[in-house]
Amino acid sequence: MKLRKSFSIQLRNLFLAISLLTVVLLGGCEFQLDFRELVSQIVEQIVPPPAITQTPTATSPTVESTDVGAVTPTAPPLSGAVELIIWVPPQFDPQLDTPESVLFKQRIAEFEASHDDVFVTVRVKAVSGATGLLESLTITSAAASQAMPTLVALPRSDLETAVSRNLIIPFDMYSSEIDNQDWYDYAQRLTVIGGSSYGLPFAGDAMVMVYRPSIVGEPPDTWNDLIRRGEAISLPAADPQSLLTLALYLSSGGDLESTQRLPPLELEILTRLYQLYADGAQSGVFPLWLTQMQKDSEAWTAYNELRSNWVITWLTRHLSDPSEDSNMTFIPEVNNSPTTLADGWVWSLTDPRAQVHELSVELAEFLVEPDYLTEWTPLAGVLPVRPSTLIGFEDQTLRTTLGQIALSAHIRPSNEIVNVIGLVMQDQFVQVLSGKTTAPFAAQAIIDRIGNP
């Protein structure tokens, strides 16, 4: 509306100017003004000069002029005494009367001594269950986030679940220590989920075979060698996670690291693997009583009761309570490819207080320094996470074996693979050992039930 009015005024001015100019020219009036100047003045009246636009000077944002949602909050600085709380499972309790616990307690005291007004409190939680580490984290985060621990020691499976529940803070936001070359590949992979690292590993574990050399002699290199011997081996055939079968599937050339949630399984590999189970059941290597065992502890008990002279178990079980008549070695190979599944414990960051994150990360790094782990790892009876810490094991044979196991170890598959594929594999393993199905039918049943994409 204003635009039309302005344009109308300009036309009226133009008409008057032209009329005036005509009168002047016809009347022969003489003016001091030059014709060009007169025209210029007329144009200036009709077309006003453009408005001068001034570039605003940049100013510091104020509360009134800044979008609150775009502001990145700055954590207030630390002041006064700071308490850092660590949650650990019972085996890492610093109050236990064991050499590794005493060393852990001393290490914490060293950190406190090097930081004024910093106090570290260690609280022990069950490994699993309603009061376990994972569930305690979940409940505390929802009900009283200010009570969340600073660091928590988690196994791989719980770390994966905790990340999916947004209970863990990405560690690589504050530290690049995991990129150090002094880590075994399996140990680095323990911390990585979805491309981000969620902590620092400090203790490893792996599936191994323990045997009595005075009775069975040298261990077999392959499962076919073991089957030819015809001597019973103890293992949890009814384990719903079927970790042994998953390990042997990898050893046979199978792939469980597909980008898909559930990787496609290969029928030929499954058929060969379950034929091995059928042959073992026929020769007595896999006796029927294995189908009643679901837990590693049950297989270990059978071994100690002399029901077998071989047992598939976890490395930490043997190292924490070694027997003088027993040695440890790799799980027998399938295709000349030593492969075992590894698990382990990771220091993860869980404290919601941003102002203590750097200090918390410093504590975690302090607890995985090579010099400390070199001394602590043999005492704790765990698989080394750093190659440099192998020198802490005085037994040269054991040191070599541990190094080879750490190099060949694959981290356990994702929780979804273990819970879905593992359960189906376990069911068919029991069916084969019970003589209720054959290897080809078992392999096809697994494919059918998983539904290969």
C-alpha positions in Angstrom: 0.0 0.0 0.0 2.8 2.4 0.9 4.6 1.4 -2.3 1.7 2.4 -4.5 1.3 5.8 -2.8 5.0 6.6 -3.2 4.9 5.6 -6.9 1.9 7.9 -7.4 3.7 10.9 -5.9 6.7 10.3 -8.1 4.5 10.3 -11.2 2.9 13.6 -10.2 6.3 15.2 -9.6 7.5 14.0 -13.0 4.4 15.5 -14.7 4.9 18.9 -12.9 8.5 18.9 -13.8 7.9 18.3 -17.4 5.2 21.0 -17.5 7.5 23.5 -15.8 10.3 22.6 -18.3 8.0 23.2 -21.2 6.9 26.6 -19.9 10.5 27.6 -19.4 11.6 26.6 -22.8 8.6 28.2 -24.5 8.9 31.4 -22.5 12.5 31.8 -23.4 13.4 32.4 -19.8 17.1 32.4 -19.1 18.3 30.7 -16.0 21.7 30.4 -14.4 21.2 26.7 -14.2 22.6 24.5 -16.9 20.1 22.3 -18.6 21.9 19.1 -17.3 21.9 20.4 -13.8 18.2 21.1 -14.0 17.5 17.6 -15.2 19.7 16.2 -12.5 17.7 18.1 -9.9 14.5 16.8 -11.3 15.8 13.2 -11.3 16.9 13.5 -7.7 13.4 14.6 -6.7 11.8 11.6 -8.5 14.3 8.9 -7.6 15.7 9.4 -4.1 19.3 8.3 -3.5 19.6 4.7 -2.2 19.6 4.4 1.6 23.0 3.7 3.1 23.1 0.3 4.7 25.5 0.1 7.7 27.1 -3.3 8.4 26.3 -4.1 12.1 29.4 -4.5 14.3 29.8 -7.9 15.8 29.1 -8.0 19.5 29.5 -10.6 22.2 26.3 -12.6 22.5 24.2 -11.8 25.5 21.6 -13.8 27.3 18.8 -11.8 25.6 20.2 -12.1 22.1 21.4 -15.7 22.2 19.4 -18.8 21.6 19.7 -20.8 24.9 19.5 -24.1 23.0 22.6 -23.3 21.0 24.8 -22.6 24.0 27.2 -25.3 25.1 27.2 -25.4 28.8 30.6 -25.1 30.5 31.1 -27.4 33.5 31.9 -25.5 36.7 35.5 -26.0 37.9 36.3 -28.5 40.6 36.5 -27.1 44.1 37.1 -28.7 47.5 37.4 -32.4 48.0 36.5 -34.7 45.1 35.3 -38.3 45.5 35.8 -40.7 42.7 33.7 -43.9 43.0 34.7 -47.1 41.4 32.4 -50.2 41.0 34.1 -53.6 40.7 33.0 -57.2 40.7 34.0 -59.3 43.8 37.2 -60.8 42.2 38.7 -57.3 42.0 37.8 -56.2 45.5 40.9 -54.4 46.9 39.9 -55.4 50.4 40.6 -59.1 49.7 43.6 -60.7 51.3 45.2 -61.6 48.0 48.4 -60.2 46.4 46.6 -58.7 43.4 44.0 -57.0 45.7 46.8 -55.6 47.9 48.5 -54.3 44.8 45.3 -52.7 43.5 44.7 -51.0 46.8 48.2 -49.6 46.8 47.8 -48.3 43.3 44.7 -46.4 44.3 46.5 -44.9 47.3 49.3 -43.8 44.9 46.7 -41.9 42.8 45.2 -40.3 45.8 48.7 -39.2 47.1 49.5 -37.5 43.8 46.2 -35.5 43.8 45.3 -33.2 46.6 41.8 -33.4 47.9 41.0 -36.4 45.6 39.6 -39.5 47.3 38.8 -42.9 45.6 36.1 -45.1 47.0 35.8 -48.7 45.7 32.4 -50.4 46.0 31.8 -54.1 45.2 28.9 -55.2 43.1 27.8 -58.7 42.0 28.8 -59.7 38.5 25.1 -60.3 37.5 21.6 -60.3 38.8 19.3 -57.7 40.2 22.1 -56.1 42.3 24.8 -56.7 39.7 26.9 -54.1 38.0 24.7 -53.7 34.9 21.3 -53.5 36.7 22.7 -51.3 39.4 23.9 -48.9 36.7 20.5 -48.9 35.1 18.6 -48.3 38.3 21.0 -45.6 39.6 21.0 -43.7 36.3 17.2 -43.6 36.3 16.5 -42.9 39.9 19.6 -41.0 41.2 22.0 -40.1 38.5 24.1 -38.1 40.9 25.0 -41.4 42.6 26.4 -42.9 39.4 30.0 -44.2 39.8 33.0 -42.5 38.3 34.3 -45.7 36.7 32.9 -49.2 36.5 34.6 -52.4 35.5 32.4 -54.2 32.9 32.8 -57.4 30.9 32.3 -57.1 27.1 28.7 -58.3 27.1 27.6 -55.9 29.8 29.5 -53.1 28.2 27.5 -53.7 25.0 24.2 -53.5 26.8 25.2 -50.5 28.9 26.1 -48.6 25.7 22.7 -49.5 24.2 21.1 -48.0 27.4 23.1 -44.8 27.2 24.8 -45.6 30.5 28.4 -45.2 29.3 30.2 -42.1 28.1 32.5 -42.5 25.0 36.0 -42.7 26.3 37.6 -41.5 23.0 36.2 -38.1 23.7 38.8 -37.6 26.3 41.6 -40.1 25.6 43.5 -41.6 22.7 45.3 -44.2 24.9 43.4 -47.1 23.3 45.2 -46.2 20.0 48.5 -47.0 21.6 50.4 -49.8 19.9 50.9 -51.6 23.2 47.6 -53.4 23.1 46.6 -56.8 21.8 44.0 -56.5 19.0 41.4 -58.4 21.0 41.9 -56.0 23.9 41.3 -53.0 21.7 38.2 -54.5 20.2 36.8 -55.3 23.6 36.2 -51.5 24.0 34.8 -50.7 20.6 31.1 -50.5 19.9 29.6 -48.8 16.9 32.9 -47.3 15.9 33.6 -45.6 19.3 35.7 -46.7 22.2 34.1 -46.9 25.6 36.9 -47.5 28.0 40.3 -49.1 28.6 40.8 -52.9 29.0 42.7 -54.1 32.0 42.0 -57.9 32.2 41.4 -60.5 29.5 40.1 -64.1 29.4 39.9 -66.7 26.7 38.6 -70.2 26.1 41.4 -72.8 26.3 41.9 -76.6 26.8 43.3 -77.9 30.1 44.7 -81.4 30.2 46.7 -83.9 32.3 50.0 -84.5 30.4 51.0 -87.4 32.7 48.0 -89.3 31.5 47.3 -88.2 28.0 50.7 -87.1 26.9 51.0 -84.3 24.3 47.8 -82.4 23.5 46.2 -83.0 20.1 46.6 -80.2 17.4 43.2 -80.8 15.8 39.8 -82.1 16.8 40.3 -85.1 14.4 43.4 -86.0 16.3 41.4 -85.9 19.6 38.6 -88.0 18.1 41.0 -90.6 17.0 42.3 -91.0 20.6 38.7 -91.7 21.7 39.1 -90.2 25.2 36.3 -88.2 26.8 36.6 -84.5 27.0 34.6 -82.3 29.4 32.7 -79.3 28.1 29.3 -77.6 28.6 27.4 -79.0 25.5 24.1 -77.5 26.8 25.5 -74.0 27.1 22.8 -71.8 25.7 25.4 -69.3 24.3 27.2 -72.1 22.5 30.5 -70.3 22.7 32.6 -73.3 21.8 30.6 -74.0 18.6 30.8 -70.3 17.6 34.6 -70.5 18.1 34.9 -73.6 16.0 32.7 -72.0 13.3 35.3 -69.2 13.1 38.1 -71.7 13.1 36.4 -73.5 10.2 36.5 -70.3 8.1 33.1 -68.9 9.0 32.4 -65.2 9.4 30.5 -63.8 12.3 31.5 -60.1 11.8 29.1 -59.2 9.1 27.7 -55.7 9.1 24.2 -57.3 9.4 22.7 -57.8 12.8 22.7 -61.6 12.2 25.3 -62.7 9.7 24.5 -65.3 7.1 25.7 -68.8 8.0 27.4 -71.2 5.6 25.7 -74.6 5.3 28.8 -76.4 4.2 30.8 -75.2 7.3 28.0 -76.1 9.6 27.6 -79.6 8.1 31.3 -80.3 8.6 31.3 -79.0 12.1 28.3 -81.0 13.2 29.7 -84.1 11.5 32.8 -83.7 13.7 30.4 -83.7 16.7 28.7 -86.8 15.5 32.0 -88.6 14.9 33.1 -87.5 18.4 29.9 -88.9 20.0 30.5 -92.2 18.1 34.1 -92.5 19.4 33.3 -91.6 23.0 35.0 -88.2 23.0 31.6 -86.5 23.5 29.8 -88.7 26.0 26.1 -88.3 26.5 26.6 -86.8 30.0 27.9 -83.7 28.3 24.3 -82.8 27.3 23.5 -82.2 30.9 26.1 -79.5 31.4 25.2 -75.9 30.8 27.9 -74.1 32.7 31.7 -73.9 32.5 31.8 -74.6 36.3 30.1 -78.0 35.7 32.6 -79.0 33.1 35.4 -78.0 35.4 34.0 -80.0 38.2 33.8 -83.1 36.0 37.4 -82.7 35.1 38.5 -82.4 38.7 36.4 -85.5 39.5 38.5 -87.3 36.9 35.6 -88.0 34.6 37.8 -86.7 31.9 41.4 -85.8 31.3 40.6 -82.9 29.0 38.4 -79.9 29.6 37.4 -76.9 27.6 37.3 -74.0 30.0 38.2 -70.4 30.6 41.8 -69.4 31.0 41.2 -67.5 34.2 39.6 -70.6 35.9 42.9 -72.5 35.4 45.3 -69.6 36.2 43.4 -68.6 39.4 43.6 -72.1 40.7 46.3 -74.0 38.8 46.7 -77.7 39.4 50.2 -79.3 39.4 49.1 -82.2 37.2 47.5 -80.0 34.5 48.7 -77.9 31.6 47.0 -75.4 29.4 47.0 -75.1 25.6 44.9 -73.9 22.6 41.5 -75.3 21.8 42.2 -77.9 19.1 42.0 -76.5 15.5 39.5 -77.4 12.8 41.3 -76.1 9.7 44.8 -75.5 10.9 43.7 -72.1 12.2 44.0 -71.7 16.0 41.1 -69.6 17.1 39.6 -68.9 20.4 37.0 -66.6 21.8 38.1 -63.9 24.2 36.3 -61.8 26.8 37.6 -59.3 29.3 37.1 -56.4 31.6 37.0 -52.7 30.7 37.2 -49.5 32.8 34.3 -47.5 31.6 33.3 -43.9 32.3 29.8 -43.4 33.8 30.0 -40.3 35.9 27.5 -37.6 34.6 29.5 -34.8 36.2 31.4 -33.3 33.2 33.8 -31.5 35.5 35.3 -34.8 36.7 35.6 -36.5 33.4 39.3 -35.6 32.7 40.2 -36.6 36.3 38.3 -39.9 35.9 40.0 -40.7 32.6 43.4 -40.0 34.2 42.5 -42.5 36.9 41.6 -45.1 34.4 44.8 -44.5 32.4 46.7 -44.8 35.7 45.2 -48.2 36.4 46.3 -49.6 33.0 49.8 -48.3 32.8 52.2 -51.1 31.6 54.4 -51.1 34.7 51.5 -51.7 37.0 49.8 -54.3 34.8 53.1 -56.2 34.3 53.0 -56.9 38.1 49.2 -57.2 38.6 48.3 -59.4 35.6 50.2 -62.6 36.7 48.9 -62.2 40.3 45.3 -61.8 39.1 45.6 -64.8 36.7 44.2 -63.1 33.7 45.1 -62.9 30.0 47.4 -59.9 29.3 45.8 -57.0 27.4 49.2 -55.5 26.6 52.1 -57.3 24.9 54.6 -55.5 27.1 53.1 -57.1 30.3 54.0 -60.7 29.3 57.3 -60.3 30.9 55.6 -60.4 34.3 55.0 -64.2 33.9 58.1 -65.9 35.0 57.3 -69.3 33.4 58.7 -69.1 29.9 56.4 -71.8 28.6 53.3 -70.2 30.1 54.4 -66.8 28.8 54.7 -68.2 25.2 51.3 -69.9 25.4 49.6 -66.7 26.7 51.2 -64.6 24.0 50.0 -67.0 21.3 46.5 -67.2 22.7 46.2 -63.4 22.9 47.3 -63.0 19.3 44.8 -65.5 18.0 41.9 -64.5 20.1 38.6 -63.1 18.7 36.3 -61.2 21.0 33.1 -63.0 21.7 30.3 -62.2 19.1 27.7 -59.6 19.8 25.0 -60.3 22.4 22.4 -60.7 19.6 24.5 -63.3 17.8 25.2 -65.2 21.0 21.6 -65.1 22.2 19.9 -66.0 18.9 22.4 -68.1 16.9 24.1 -69.6 19.9 20.8 -70.9 21.3 20.0 -72.7 18.0 23.5 -74.1 17.7 23.3 -75.5 21.2 20.0 -77.2 20.6 21.3 -79.0 17.5 24.6 -79.9 19.3 22.6 -81.7 22.0 20.4 -83.4 19.3 23.5 -84.7 17.5 25.2 -86.0 20.7 21.9 -87.7 21.7 21.7 -89.4 18.3 18.4 -87.7 17.5 19.5 -86.1 14.3 22.4 -86.2 11.8 24.9 -83.5 10.8 23.3 -82.5 7.5 19.9 -82.2 9.2 21.3 -80.3 12.1 23.1 -77.8 9.8 20.0 -77.2 7.7 17.8 -76.8 10.8 20.1 -74.0 12.0 19.9 -72.3 8.6 16.1 -72.6 8.6 15.6 -71.4 12.1 18.0 -68.4 11.8 16.5 -67.4 8.4 19.6 -66.5 6.4 19.2 -63.0 4.9 
